Amino acid sequence: MRSSTSSGTEAASAGAAAAVADEGRGADYLPFWIDGEILGRVRRDLGPSLLEAGAVEEADVGLRLRDQGFSNPRRSRLLQGLAVQLRSAGLIADWRNELCSVLNSAGAEVARCERGAFRTLGIQNRAVHVNGYLADGRIWVARRSQLKRADPGMLDNVAAGGVSAGESLRSCAMRELWEEAGVPRELASRVEFPGMSIRSVRETRFGLHDELVIVADVALPAGFVPLGRDGEVEQFLCMARDEVEGALERREFTVEAALSMREFLDRMQAPG
């Protein structure tokens, strides 16, 4: 899978990435070691709260989960316990009751943890962003519900969502297409993955939002009209390419949806 980093796409992303890289000069974030690797970044001022929780200790550089010699299930229980404590301390903004995989640098799962804790701990999460298009070049775009806590009312891909622990990328895409846009299985099964992932890093209230945006496409027939089933979408818009380009220029899309859409448009325009 080809990969690209979204540094420079958003000023906030660039600033967060710079802070992470600046460990030797009083950076805002501390490396967070899990299973012998730096797999997270924790805001420096939250360090004492993590140490008080008991599951974390100081490392030579940064903080370390006390997981030496642990199996993945045992490490998951330790990390999930830490997440519960952080939630009790009011340090997790959005608890989802959803487990996601913590992956090491080789892409192997080393633990599972509540999705809402990933930002506080600066752990990279994965999300599939599906671009739904018609044969004539028009694109289905979702407008997020005004009741959404994150980015209410902004434009989004026809479907998008985090990859749950143990879930394949295709299963995630098909689930989100059904839940968010009412795309039936026989259409959703046509989803394609062009092999492009884009890393997006930006600061949030309690820490770093570090997301690997996995781009996916699905061709939808002219007679199909998306219909939200889970209340996360206010309306769907069938937009011409120039309308989408204008919305991107005006920054009407969420950060990650814009990255997926920009890659899709560029790829569709490329010769061959």
C-alpha positions in Angstrom: 0.0 0.0 0.0 1.5 3.3 -1.0 1.7 5.9 1.7 2.0 9.6 2.0 2.2 12.0 4.9 -0.1 15.0 5.0 2.4 17.4 6.5 1.7 20.9 5.0 -1.9 20.0 4.1 -3.2 21.7 7.2 -1.2 24.1 9.4 -2.3 22.3 12.5 -1.0 19.0 11.1 2.3 20.5 10.3 2.6 22.2 13.7 1.8 18.9 15.5 4.3 17.0 13.4 7.0 19.5 14.1 6.3 19.4 17.8 6.6 15.6 17.8 9.9 15.7 15.9 11.4 18.3 18.3 12.0 15.9 21.2 15.4 17.2 21.9 14.4 20.9 22.3 11.6 20.9 24.9 8.9 19.4 22.7 5.3 19.5 23.7 5.0 15.7 23.4 6.7 12.8 25.1 7.3 9.5 23.3 5.1 6.7 24.6 6.7 3.2 24.4 4.5 0.1 23.9 6.1 -3.3 23.5 9.5 -1.9 23.1 8.6 0.7 20.4 7.5 4.3 20.3 3.9 3.8 19.3 2.4 6.9 20.8 3.0 10.5 21.8 1.7 12.0 25.0 1.3 15.7 25.8 4.0 16.7 28.2 1.6 18.2 30.7 -0.4 14.9 30.9 2.7 12.9 31.8 2.1 13.1 35.6 -1.5 11.8 35.2 -0.3 8.8 33.3 2.4 8.1 35.8 -0.1 8.3 38.7 -2.3 5.7 36.9 0.4 3.0 37.7 0.4 1.4 34.3 3.1 3.7 33.0 6.7 4.5 34.0 9.4 6.8 33.0 11.7 5.6 30.2 15.1 6.9 29.3 13.3 9.0 26.7 9.6 9.6 27.4 7.1 7.3 29.0 6.7 3.5 28.8 3.8 1.2 29.4 4.8 -1.4 32.0 4.3 -4.3 29.6 7.7 -6.0 29.5 7.2 -9.7 28.7 3.5 -9.3 28.4 1.4 -11.3 25.9 -0.9 -9.3 23.6 -4.0 -10.0 25.6 -2.4 -9.1 28.9 -0.9 -5.9 27.3 -4.4 -5.1 26.0 -5.9 -5.4 29.5 -3.2 -3.1 30.9 -3.8 -0.5 28.2 -7.5 -0.7 28.5 -7.3 -0.2 32.3 -5.2 2.9 31.6 -7.8 4.2 29.3 -10.5 3.7 31.9 -8.5 5.7 34.4 -7.9 8.5 31.9 -11.6 8.6 31.2 -12.3 8.9 35.0 -9.9 11.8 35.1 -11.7 13.5 32.3 -8.8 13.1 29.9 -10.6 11.4 27.1 -12.9 13.5 25.0 -15.0 10.9 23.2 -15.4 7.4 24.6 -16.6 5.1 21.9 -17.0 1.6 23.5 -15.0 0.4 20.5 -11.7 -1.5 20.6 -9.1 -0.7 17.9 -5.8 -2.4 17.2 -2.5 -0.9 18.3 -0.1 -1.8 15.5 3.7 -1.9 15.7 6.1 -0.6 13.0 5.7 -3.8 11.1 1.9 -3.5 11.0 1.4 -6.4 13.5 -1.2 -6.0 16.3 0.4 -5.7 19.8 -2.7 -4.7 21.8 -6.3 -3.6 21.6 -7.6 -0.5 23.3 -10.6 1.8 23.5 -10.7 4.0 20.4 -11.3 7.2 22.4 -7.9 6.8 24.2 -5.9 6.8 21.0 -5.8 10.6 20.8 -4.8 11.1 24.4 -2.0 8.6 24.0 -1.1 9.7 20.5 -1.4 6.2 19.1 -2.0 5.9 15.3 -5.4 4.7 14.4 -6.7 3.6 11.0 -9.8 4.7 9.1 -11.3 3.8 5.7 -12.6 6.8 3.7 -14.8 5.7 0.7 -15.3 7.9 -2.3 -18.6 7.1 -4.0 -18.8 8.1 -7.7 -21.0 7.7 -10.7 -20.0 6.8 -14.3 -20.5 10.4 -15.5 -17.9 11.7 -13.0 -20.2 13.1 -10.4 -19.4 12.3 -6.7 -21.7 11.6 -3.8 -20.7 13.7 -0.8 -22.1 13.5 2.7 -22.8 16.5 5.0 -22.2 15.5 8.6 -25.0 15.9 11.1 -25.1 19.1 13.1 -25.2 16.9 16.2 -21.8 15.3 15.5 -19.3 16.2 18.2 -16.5 16.4 15.7 -16.8 18.7 12.6 -20.6 19.1 12.6 -22.1 20.2 9.3 -18.9 19.7 7.3 -18.6 17.8 4.1 -17.3 14.2 4.2 -16.8 11.2 2.0 -19.9 9.1 1.2 -18.8 6.8 4.1 -15.9 6.7 6.5 -15.0 5.1 9.8 -12.4 3.7 12.0 -11.2 0.1 11.6 -12.3 -1.9 14.6 -9.9 -4.5 16.1 -9.9 -7.7 14.1 -11.8 -6.1 11.2 -10.6 -6.2 7.7 -10.4 -3.0 5.6 -13.0 -4.4 3.2 -15.4 -5.3 6.1 -15.0 -1.9 7.6 -15.7 -0.2 4.3 -18.8 -2.3 3.7 -20.1 -1.8 7.2 -19.7 2.0 7.0 -21.3 2.1 3.6 -24.4 0.4 4.9 -24.6 2.2 8.3 -23.8 5.7 7.0 -25.2 5.7 3.4 -27.5 2.7 3.1 -25.4 1.1 0.4 -26.6 -2.6 0.2 -24.1 -5.4 0.3 -24.3 -6.2 -3.4 -23.1 -2.6 -4.2 -20.8 -2.2 -1.3 -18.9 -5.4 -2.2 -17.7 -3.6 -5.3 -15.5 -1.3 -3.1 -11.9 -1.0 -4.4 -8.7 -0.1 -2.6 -6.2 1.7 -4.9 -3.4 1.0 -2.5 -3.1 4.6 -1.1 -2.9 5.6 2.5 -2.3 9.1 3.8 -1.1 9.9 7.3 -2.8 12.8 9.0 -1.4 14.3 12.2 -3.1 17.2 14.0 -3.5 18.5 17.5 -6.8 18.0 19.4 -8.0 18.9 22.9 -6.1 16.2 24.8 -3.4 15.1 22.4 -2.5 14.1 18.9 -5.0 12.8 16.3 -2.7 10.5 14.3 -4.8 8.7 11.6 -3.8 6.6 8.7 -6.4 7.5 6.1 -7.0 4.4 3.9 -8.5 5.5 0.6 -11.3 3.4 -1.0 -13.6 3.9 -4.0 -17.0 2.5 -4.9 -18.9 2.9 -8.2 -22.6 3.6 -7.6 -25.3 3.2 -10.2 -27.1 6.3 -11.5 -30.4 5.3 -9.9 -29.0 4.8 -6.4 -29.5 7.6 -3.8 -27.6 7.2 -0.4 -29.7 7.3 2.7 -28.2 7.6 6.2 -29.1 4.9 8.6 -27.2 5.8 11.8 -28.0 9.6 12.1 -24.4 10.7 11.4 -25.3 12.3 8.0 -27.6 15.3 7.6 -27.8 15.0 3.8 -26.1 13.6 0.7 -25.1 15.8 -2.2 -24.4 14.6 -5.8 -21.7 17.0 -6.9 -19.9 17.6 -10.1 -16.1 17.6 -10.0 -15.8 21.4 -10.2 -18.3 21.7 -7.3 -16.1 19.4 -5.2 -13.0 21.3 -6.2 -14.6 24.5 -5.0 -15.7 22.9 -1.7 -12.1 21.7 -1.2 -10.7 25.1 -1.9 -13.1 26.6 0.7 -12.1 24.0 3.2 -15.7 22.7 3.6 -14.5 19.1 4.0 -13.1 17.6 7.1 -9.3 17.2 7.1 -9.2 13.5 6.5 -12.1 13.5 4.0 -10.3 16.2 2.0 -7.2 14.1 1.9 -9.1 11.1 0.5 -11.1 13.2 -1.9 -8.0 15.1 -3.2 -6.2 11.8 -3.8 -9.2 10.4 -5.6 -9.7 13.4 -7.9 -6.0 13.5 -8.8 -6.0 9.8 -9.6 -9.1 10.0 -11.7 -7.6 12.9 -13.7 -4.2 11.2 -14.2 -3.5 9.8 -17.7 -3.9 6.1 -18.1 
